[in-house]
Amino acid sequence: MQAIGRQPPRAPDGAPIQQRYCRHAGRDVPAALDVFIVFSMFRLGAIPAGVHRRALDGNAADPRGLTFRDRLLAVAGAGWALAPRC
């Protein structure tokens, strides 16, 4: 994009997104939001863990199932890195 004189889009800061979401949900921003993020990462990691397990068992619907181990490790590592903030 820089070659055509434009900057690539950037993700917005998390705080305004959290405030907007909570406002629309009708609740306050939780004081311990990191707990929810780490829990969500745990849940998100369960998906590639299940796909990988089924691939190991020879029962995966996706032929790339064995590659899901890398996704699992990435999500688990990110969640583990955030866990001490909780």
Number of C-alpha atoms within 10 A of each C-alpha: 8 7 6 6 7 8 9 8 7 6 6 8 8 8 10 10 11 15 15 12 14 14 12 10 10 9 10 12 15 12 7 10 13 16 17 12 15 22 14 13 19 17 13 16 21 15 14 21 20 16 23 24 17 16 20 12 9 12 13 16 10 13 11 11 20 18 14 20 17 13 16 22 14 13 19 20 14 14 21 14 11 15 14 10 11 11
